[in-house]
């Protein structure tokens, strides 16, 4: 049984961005993650050991996002996706959306975002 686990709105403060002001002052980002995995045993046994622990997923994503400074949110999203796949061998696919609410654009926007999808073995 294929299942998707979503974690939405992980709010983090970081110094990612291209401009000097973004790098110096930093800003808030929001991450949404979707992990696809086989949940057959988790559904049958109702045991955490048969799935992924949301708290650990959140910690891995946060550590990867804050590990270094990125110019582009695309690069940050790709780094988080790679870290999740590396840490959770049962995850077949991970989708990471990095939202940047304070993007330096000359317009009123809710946010800009980059979405990266990585599939195991591909």
C-alpha positions as CSV (number, residue, x, y, z in Angstrom):
1,X,0.0,0.0,0.0
2,X,1.6,3.3,-1.2
3,X,1.2,6.2,1.2
4,X,2.2,9.8,1.3
5,X,3.2,11.6,4.5
6,X,3.1,15.3,4.4
7,X,4.7,17.9,6.7
8,X,3.6,21.4,5.9
9,X,4.8,24.8,7.0
10,X,8.1,24.0,8.7
11,X,9.2,27.6,9.5
12,X,12.9,28.3,9.5
13,X,15.0,31.4,9.7
14,X,18.1,31.4,7.4
15,X,20.5,33.7,5.5
16,X,19.8,32.2,2.1
17,X,19.5,34.4,-1.0
18,X,21.4,36.2,-3.7
19,X,21.4,39.8,-2.4
20,X,23.7,41.1,0.2
21,X,20.8,42.2,2.4
22,X,19.3,38.6,2.4
23,X,22.7,37.1,3.3
24,X,23.3,39.7,6.1
25,X,19.9,40.0,7.7
26,X,18.3,36.6,6.9
27,X,14.6,35.9,6.6
28,X,11.9,33.3,7.3
29,X,11.3,30.4,4.9
30,X,8.6,27.7,5.0
31,X,9.2,24.1,3.9
32,X,6.6,21.6,2.8
33,X,7.6,18.0,2.5
34,X,5.8,15.0,1.0
35,X,7.3,11.5,1.4
36,X,6.0,8.5,-0.6
37,X,6.6,5.1,0.9
38,X,5.2,1.6,1.2
39,X,3.0,1.7,4.3
40,X,1.7,-1.9,4.1
41,X,3.4,-3.0,7.3
42,X,2.7,0.2,9.2
43,X,-1.0,-0.1,8.5
44,X,-1.0,-3.7,9.4
45,X,1.0,-3.5,12.7
46,X,0.3,0.1,13.7
47,X,3.9,0.5,14.8
48,X,6.1,3.6,14.3
49,X,9.1,1.3,13.5
50,X,7.4,0.3,10.3
51,X,7.2,3.9,8.9
52,X,9.1,7.2,9.2
53,X,9.1,9.2,12.4
54,X,7.7,12.7,11.6
55,X,9.9,14.3,14.3
56,X,13.1,12.7,12.7
57,X,12.0,13.8,9.2
58,X,11.6,17.4,10.5
59,X,15.0,17.3,12.2
60,X,16.7,16.0,9.1
61,X,15.1,18.6,6.9
62,X,15.9,21.4,9.3
63,X,19.5,20.4,9.6
64,X,20.0,20.1,5.9
65,X,18.3,23.5,5.2
66,X,20.5,25.2,7.8
67,X,23.7,23.3,7.1
68,X,25.1,25.9,4.8
69,X,24.1,29.1,3.0
70,X,22.4,28.8,-0.4
71,X,22.0,31.5,-3.0
72,X,19.0,29.7,-4.6
73,X,16.0,28.1,-3.0
74,X,16.1,25.5,-5.7
75,X,19.5,24.4,-4.4
76,X,18.3,24.4,-0.8
77,X,15.3,22.3,-1.7
78,X,17.5,19.8,-3.6
79,X,19.8,19.5,-0.6
80,X,16.9,18.8,1.7
81,X,15.5,16.2,-0.6
82,X,18.8,14.4,-0.9
83,X,19.2,14.4,2.9
84,X,15.8,12.9,3.4
85,X,16.4,10.2,0.9
86,X,19.8,9.4,2.4
87,X,18.4,9.2,5.9
88,X,15.2,7.2,5.2
89,X,15.8,4.1,2.9
90,X,12.1,3.3,2.9
91,X,11.1,6.6,1.2
92,X,10.7,6.0,-2.5
93,X,10.1,9.7,-3.4
94,X,10.4,13.0,-1.7
95,X,9.0,16.3,-2.7
96,X,10.3,19.5,-1.1
97,X,8.8,22.9,-1.5
98,X,10.7,25.9,-0.2
99,X,8.6,29.0,0.2
100,X,10.2,32.5,0.5
101,X,7.6,35.0,1.7
102,X,10.0,38.0,1.7
103,X,11.5,37.5,-1.7
104,X,13.0,40.8,-3.0
105,X,10.7,41.4,-5.9
106,X,9.0,44.7,-6.9
107,X,5.5,43.3,-6.3
108,X,3.1,42.4,-3.6
109,X,3.2,38.5,-3.3
110,X,2.4,35.8,-0.8
111,X,5.7,34.0,-1.6
112,X,7.9,32.6,-4.3
113,X,8.7,28.9,-4.1
114,X,10.8,26.2,-5.6
115,X,9.6,22.6,-5.7
116,X,12.1,19.7,-6.1
117,X,11.1,16.1,-6.4
118,X,13.6,13.3,-6.0
119,X,12.9,9.6,-6.6
120,X,15.1,6.9,-5.2
121,X,17.1,5.3,-8.0
122,X,16.3,8.0,-10.4
